[in-house]
Amino acid sequence: DSTAAPMETGPQPGTPSCSPPPLLCMVEADFQFILCEGCRQESPNLKLLTCLHTLCLDCLSENKPIGQCPVCRTVIPQASGIPDMDNLLFTNLQARLNVYKKIINHSGPSCSRCQRNTAAVWCSECEEFLCAKCFEDHQWFFKKRSHEARRLEDLRAESARWFLEDTRKSCNIFCSNPSHASQGHISSIYCTKCERPLCCSCALLDSQHAPFCDIRSETQRRQEELSTINQELKQKRSGFEATYTVLQNEAVRLERAQREMRELVRQRAEQLVQLIRREEEELLGLVEAREEQGRRELARELQHVEGVLRRMEVGEQLVEKMGLYATEQEVMDMQPFIKESLEELKQLQPVVSEDRAHPENFAECRARLQAL
């Protein structure tokens, strides 16, 4: 009976703005972090590596050598070279950001239901664009529910960052019991003993589960745990940065010493007669061998430290984005994996410059040159 069920008051659909602000380029520039770090493209199949870099399946399939991150060369534990963990946060942000791009597009999106008229309202619960007529039908059909619908012209006036934060609604976390999950049992309880979300029935009927806490408290605790680890890594990062600087300076010093020794060998050898030209060539070969050896050693150390720094940087960014945009479901799914990777980073220690051996690279060469 239409008289017995009053209509919910919602935003009144208006005429879409004729000239929305040109924000598409700005939006894409601000949210480059959700793209694959290999091809820099959007992908529905983003994988999160143990080093906390994010790559799509195509880049991982073409990656050579298999089993190493193409960004920082960290080992990928899976034999196939394809990680098991999906980056749910970035994948979901891509979908929500595409909704915002449609909103600020000059032509405006079409109604998701009738497909004929231009949309005037977006319902965040249904995740649909609605024209004025379909919005009236929507309000009637969902008169008993509280669906948040907003006019597109109001959404266009807001930034993409605000839109993503505002649409970060609580997701329903289902009971870990497979039979209950298939029946749609919503979980609001977390068992700290078995570390699983539970519905009320499981919590009350199964005496094995205890103690309990609210599922939101657990997601908040996991967020805070990641933030704490992230702060500790920020403090440790300075040590790796100092080591990286020392290694760079060492590489410059080695290169300078190589140039000086090469020039000295040539000057002395040119003063000798043709009879000892072979000795000159041997000395040059010895210098080149020491040069290559030193370069390889420094390159390995630089590559390792650079990889650690990149992992720390991407870890900081991921924790920050989790704090800003992650839903509770995403936190529950991704936090243990991210925590394990961050804990692994905490165990790494930068090499102190005093602990590094500095062998005399050209001692043998100098001795032979003096004898010559």
JOJO-V32309 format. One record per residue. N is the residue number from 1. RES is the residue in three letters. D_LAST is the distance of its C-alpha to the last C-alpha in Angstrom with 1 decimal. Layout:
n	res	d_last
N	RES	D_LAST
N	RES	D_LAST
This chain:
n	res	d_last
1	ASP	110.4
2	SER	108.8
3	THR	111.1
4	ALA	110.1
5	ALA	106.3
6	PRO	105.3
7	MET	102.3
8	GLU	99.1
9	THR	98.2
10	GLY	94.8
11	PRO	93.1
12	GLN	95.2
13	PRO	93.4
14	GLY	92.9
15	THR	91.8
16	PRO	88.0
17	SER	86.2
18	CYS	86.0
19	SER	82.6
20	PRO	80.4
21	PRO	77.3
22	PRO	74.2
23	LEU	72.3
24	LEU	70.7
25	CYS	67.3
26	MET	67.3
27	VAL	68.2
28	GLU	65.4
29	ALA	62.9
30	ASP	64.1
31	PHE	64.1
32	GLN	60.8
33	PHE	60.1
34	ILE	62.6
35	LEU	60.8
36	CYS	58.4
37	GLU	54.9
38	GLY	53.5
39	CYS	55.9
40	ARG	57.5
41	GLN	61.0
42	GLU	64.1
43	SER	64.7
44	PRO	67.5
45	ASN	65.0
46	LEU	62.5
47	LYS	60.6
48	LEU	59.2
49	LEU	55.9
50	THR	55.0
51	CYS	52.4
52	LEU	55.5
53	HIS	54.5
54	THR	57.3
55	LEU	57.0
56	CYS	59.6
57	LEU	60.1
58	ASP	58.9
59	CYS	55.5
60	LEU	55.2
61	SER	56.2
62	GLU	53.5
63	ASN	50.9
64	LYS	47.6
65	PRO	46.3
66	ILE	49.6
67	GLY	49.9
68	GLN	47.9
69	CYS	49.2
70	PRO	47.9
71	VAL	47.8
72	CYS	46.0
73	ARG	45.0
74	THR	47.1
75	VAL	48.4
76	ILE	51.9
77	PRO	53.7
78	GLN	56.1
79	ALA	54.9
80	SER	56.3
81	GLY	54.3
82	ILE	57.7
83	PRO	58.7
84	ASP	62.2
85	MET	62.9
86	ASP	64.5
87	ASN	64.0
88	LEU	67.7
89	LEU	67.4
90	PHE	65.5
91	THR	67.6
92	ASN	70.8
93	LEU	69.6
94	GLN	69.0
95	ALA	72.6
96	ARG	74.0
97	LEU	71.9
98	ASN	73.2
99	VAL	76.7
100	TYR	75.9
101	LYS	74.5
102	LYS	77.7
103	ILE	79.7
104	ILE	78.0
105	ASN	77.9
106	HIS	80.0
107	SER	82.2
108	GLY	82.7
109	PRO	83.0
110	SER	86.0
111	CYS	88.3
112	SER	87.0
113	ARG	90.5
114	CYS	92.4
115	GLN	89.4
116	ARG	91.5
117	ASN	91.6
118	THR	88.9
119	ALA	88.1
120	ALA	89.2
121	VAL	88.4
122	TRP	85.7
123	CYS	86.7
124	SER	83.9
125	GLU	85.7
126	CYS	86.3
127	GLU	83.2
128	GLU	85.2
129	PHE	86.0
130	LEU	89.7
131	CYS	92.0
132	ALA	95.1
133	LYS	97.4
134	CYS	95.1
135	PHE	94.5
136	GLU	98.2
137	ASP	98.3
138	HIS	95.3
139	GLN	97.0
140	TRP	100.2
141	PHE	98.4
142	PHE	96.4
143	LYS	99.1
144	LYS	98.8
145	ARG	95.1
146	SER	92.9
147	HIS	90.6
148	GLU	88.5
149	ALA	88.7
150	ARG	87.5
151	ARG	88.0
152	LEU	85.0
153	GLU	85.5
154	ASP	85.0
155	LEU	81.8
156	ARG	80.4
157	ALA	80.6
158	GLU	78.3
159	SER	74.5
160	ALA	72.7
161	ARG	71.4
162	TRP	75.0
163	PHE	76.2
164	LEU	73.7
165	GLU	74.4
166	ASP	78.2
167	THR	78.2
168	ARG	76.4
169	LYS	79.5
170	SER	79.9
171	CYS	79.5
172	ASN	81.8
173	ILE	79.9
174	PHE	81.7
175	CYS	82.4
176	SER	79.7
177	ASN	82.5
178	PRO	82.1
179	SER	85.9
180	HIS	86.5
181	ALA	83.7
182	SER	85.3
183	GLN	88.6
184	GLY	87.1
185	HIS	87.3
186	ILE	85.6
187	SER	83.6
188	SER	83.9
189	ILE	83.0
190	TYR	79.7
191	CYS	79.5
192	THR	76.7
193	LYS	76.9
194	CYS	76.2
195	GLU	74.5
196	ARG	76.7
197	PRO	79.2
198	LEU	82.8
199	CYS	86.1
200	CYS	89.1
201	SER	90.6
202	CYS	87.5
203	ALA	87.2
204	LEU	90.8
205	LEU	91.4
206	ASP	88.2
207	SER	88.0
208	GLN	84.4
209	HIS	83.2
210	ALA	82.8
211	PRO	82.0
212	PHE	82.3
213	CYS	81.2
214	ASP	81.8
215	ILE	79.4
216	ARG	78.7
217	SER	77.8
218	GLU	75.3
219	THR	73.7
220	GLN	73.5
221	ARG	71.9
222	ARG	69.3
223	GLN	68.6
224	GLU	68.2
225	GLU	65.9
226	LEU	63.6
227	SER	63.7
228	THR	62.8
229	ILE	59.8
230	ASN	58.7
231	GLN	58.9
232	GLU	56.8
233	LEU	54.1
234	LYS	54.2
235	GLN	53.3
236	LYS	50.5
237	ARG	49.1
238	SER	47.7
239	GLY	45.3
240	PHE	43.9
241	GLU	43.7
242	ALA	41.6
243	THR	39.3
244	TYR	39.0
245	THR	38.1
246	VAL	35.4
247	LEU	33.9
248	GLN	34.1
249	ASN	32.3
250	GLU	29.6
251	ALA	29.2
252	VAL	28.9
253	ARG	26.3
254	LEU	24.2
255	GLU	24.5
256	ARG	23.5
257	ALA	20.4
258	GLN	19.5
259	ARG	20.1
260	GLU	18.1
261	MET	15.0
262	ARG	15.5
263	GLU	15.9
264	LEU	12.8
265	VAL	10.6
266	ARG	12.8
267	GLN	12.7
268	ARG	9.0
269	ALA	8.9
270	GLU	12.2
271	GLN	11.0
272	LEU	9.1
273	VAL	11.6
274	GLN	13.3
275	LEU	11.9
276	ILE	8.7
277	ARG	11.0
278	ARG	11.5
279	GLU	8.2
280	GLU	9.4
281	GLU	12.7
282	GLU	11.8
283	LEU	10.4
284	LEU	13.5
285	GLY	15.6
286	LEU	14.6
287	VAL	15.5
288	GLU	18.7
289	ALA	19.6
290	ARG	19.4
291	GLU	21.3
292	GLU	24.0
293	GLN	24.4
294	GLY	24.9
295	ARG	27.2
296	ARG	29.3
297	GLU	29.8
298	LEU	30.8
299	ALA	32.9
300	ARG	34.8
301	GLU	35.5
302	LEU	36.6
303	GLN	38.8
304	HIS	40.4
305	VAL	41.2
306	GLU	42.4
307	GLY	44.6
308	VAL	46.1
309	LEU	46.8
310	ARG	48.5
311	ARG	50.6
312	MET	51.6
313	GLU	52.5
314	VAL	54.5
315	GLY	56.2
316	GLU	57.3
317	GLN	58.7
318	LEU	60.5
319	VAL	62.1
320	GLU	63.2
321	LYS	64.7
322	MET	66.4
323	GLY	68.0
324	LEU	69.2
325	TYR	70.3
326	ALA	70.4
327	THR	73.7
328	GLU	74.7
329	GLN	74.3
330	GLU	70.8
331	VAL	70.0
332	MET	71.5
333	ASP	69.6
334	MET	66.1
335	GLN	65.8
336	PRO	64.9
337	PHE	62.1
338	ILE	60.8
339	LYS	61.1
340	GLU	59.1
341	SER	56.2
342	LEU	56.3
343	GLU	56.5
344	GLU	53.3
345	LEU	51.6
346	LYS	52.8
347	GLN	50.9
348	LEU	47.5
349	GLN	45.4
350	PRO	42.5
351	VAL	39.1
352	VAL	38.6
353	SER	35.3
354	GLU	34.9
355	ASP	35.3
356	ARG	32.4
357	ALA	29.1
358	HIS	26.1
359	PRO	23.1
360	GLU	19.7
361	ASN	18.9
362	PHE	15.1
363	ALA	14.3
364	GLU	12.4
365	CYS	10.6
366	ARG	9.8
367	ALA	8.7
368	ARG	6.2
369	LEU	5.0
370	GLN	5.4
371	ALA	3.8
372	LEU	0.0
